[in-house]
Amino acid sequence: YLLFLIFISTANANLTPIATLDGNDQMTMYAQRSSLFEIAYKMPNGMNHKMYHRMHGKLMHSIIVNKDLSHFAHVHPDFNMRNGGFSLNINGTSQDPDNQSLPNAIPWYGEYYLFTETMPHPHDGSEMKMRYTRHKIQVDGSRGAPAADLNWPDARTGVEYFYEQNGEEFKAILEYETYDFCDRWVPKFYLSIKKKLGDQYVAAQGFEKWLEMGGHGVLIEKSDRAFEEKRFQHLHAFLPIAAAGEFDYPFDAHIDELQSGQYKIWFQVKRENEVLTLPFAMSYQKPQNLPGSANKCK
């Protein structure tokens, strides 16, 4: 398997991402063993770009999932100021306390997707833009991945996920609404978290910011489309404001719509000093018409 890499940006188009795994572009490794992923953005002069904007507390975010979307890890590569390169010790250790899922980032056999997000400071004074790369990694070794999702319910009517924390029972509910935004439909996702109290559920309390936000969400498309075409979106929410225990995650892509289809969303919130990852398999239905949009867009 050769390195599979794409990148998207309109600013800093003269920066070229170069990535390796264990020093070469053969993206192969063994499950549960440490492997070093490295990536740098090359300038036309061959030197590595060294100026990056910190976003949500980090210079780079990385998401690792397996092909059937049954496994998820949100980790953060280290930055070497001297050479301008980022490195991620997959399945290894890190001094970053927010890399709690790094030791188990790739635990089983199979094909994995690795996404990176960073924001270089442009040298020409143009607007800063997020830069993305995505990579395929083929993993040998032990089997044992969890079963892939078979049910993809329409989240407009609510999808529930039950979990425990510190001996208490919780229920998380995913819902969404769509809004007519001039020439396109824009969804907003709602995550409500409730704690079981007796024979009923009440709004959970005690949430804290993590990575400078009240909540994070990663959305990835489940489809047979080519890897480079699959939707990847990182969503963010403030701490609950209008309703206790409810997080609002707007879909903030300003270029194209979210298309109807199946998606996996992993929400991450912090409660009582523990980062919780709440997975949801869902179907999204985009409305067919935009009544009145022609006048609104003038």
Buried (B, 14 or more C-beta within 10 A) or exposed (E): EEBBBEBEBEBBEBBBBBBBBBEEBBBBBBBBEBBBBBBBBBBEEEEBBBEBEEBBBBBBBBBBBBBBBBBBBBBBBBBBEEEBBBBBBBBBEBEBEBBBBBBEBBBBBBBBBBBBBBBBEBEEEEEBBBBBBBBBBBBEBEEEBEEBBEEBBEBBEEBEBEBEBEEEEBBBBBBBEBEBBEEBBBBBBBBBBBBBEEEEBEEBEEBEEBBEBBBBBBBBBBEEEEEEEBBBBBBBBEEBEEEBBBBBBEBEBEEEBBEEBBBBBBBBBBBEEEBBBBBBBBBBBEEEEBEEBEEEEE
